[in-house]
Amino acid sequence: MTPDELARESGDRPGRQVTGSREDPHAQTRAAREQPLLLHSMSMFRELFETIFAHREIATVVEVGVESGQVSSLYADLGATVHCVEPAPGDELRAVLTEDPRLNLAEGLSPVALGDLPVADLYVLDGDHNYAVVREELAWLMKNAPEAVIVLHDVLWPCGRRDFYYQPSPVPAEDTHPATKDGPTVWHDDITPAGFVGDGAYTVAQHAGGPRNGVLTAVEDALDGSGGGWRLAIVPAVFGFGVLVRKGAPGAAEIFEALRPLTSSPLLAAMENNRIALYTRVLQLQYEAKARTDDADRLAETVTAQQREIAGLRSELDRARAENATGRQELQRLREASAPPAVQDPELGEAVSHLGRALSARIRKNPGRSRPAR
């Protein structure tokens, strides 16, 4: 059986290898363009959840932070009853969860909502990605569900060392860092409007690192506070898939060993770094393109306004020219009206002409005569 036949047999799930064939050389490219530009969903980790379920009996799953219900169905497909914790589910999500009896909506904020649910075998934490919330969730789980497997999303960039606050944020002001609507980028350490921004969905801490900042920092502090009884492993893909299990818990050793080829893969880590570098470069190019479009729009508006102004000035000039022509005509009329009448007596005219002719003849007759002495 070819790799493509295996992929088709498994339902062509995201991430399954598709190589194409001599008869169908474009199968891989079709699979590539069907993926979103940014892979971000927990559904990409199906094979990792299959690995966890294969090495640990999972009857109940509590999912904190529900996407569309697709990932929730994944756990149910693997044989679990699922409790979906979501503080503000939309109508579409409610409909999806209502249609599937294996999925149960728990409307509320984590970690408070965790206490109202049965203790689960698997907890998936993909809610508010900041230190305060994750640290409180882990404190509750380590105390009340010490045998559970805990999976955390977004333990690497951009949330690993920088708080993200979904809006409106329930986190008390004293537990937050100064935040901004700008976002991080791979290309420099400062935040930028051309970075990984929330467009109103979330804000981010202005500075990365330091104490009490980021998802991974919260996990590390939880481990430090556990007395060394827990273990963390990270699959460096799609923003980081963290697995946290207490040492000695059922299936813990088997799960970590099964995941070891992925958690210890420099190749996978390099590909993730390249992925986020390329994506944040796309974000920068999109920002610059929009800025240029905005500049072009403003320039077009300026040109249009100037053209309107020129047209107005031309209209005023035409009116002024018309008024000037009218004025000239009126002035000519006034001049003509005020001029003295021309002499019309024919006899007087004839006498003047005769006198002129006589004077001219006399001058021609005596051209050299000197003036009489005084």
Salt bridges, closest charged atoms under 4 A:
ASP24 OD2 - ARG30 NH2 2.69
GLU50 OE2 - ARG13 NH2 3.21
GLU50 OE1 - ARG16 NH2 3.62
GLU50 OE2 - ARG46 NE 3.19
ASP77 OD1 - ARG102 NH1 3.04
ASP100 OD2 - ARG102 NH2 2.88
GLU107 OE1 - ARG94 NH2 2.88
ASP121 OD1 - ARG56 NH2 3.94
ASP126 OD1 - HIS129 NE2 3.30
ASP126 OD1 - HIS153 ND1 3.40
GLU147 OE2 - ARG246 NH2 2.32
ASP154 OD2 - HIS129 NE2 3.08
ASP154 OD2 - HIS153 ND1 3.07
ASP175 OD1 - ARG212 NH2 3.81
GLU220 OE2 - ARG161 NH2 2.76
GLU257 OE2 - ARG260 NE 3.40
GLU272 OE1 - ARG275 NE 2.91
ASP294 OD2 - LYS290 NZ 3.09
ASP295 OD1 - ARG298 NH2 2.15
GLU330 OE2 - ARG333 NH2 2.40
GLU350 OE2 - ARG357 NH2 3.74
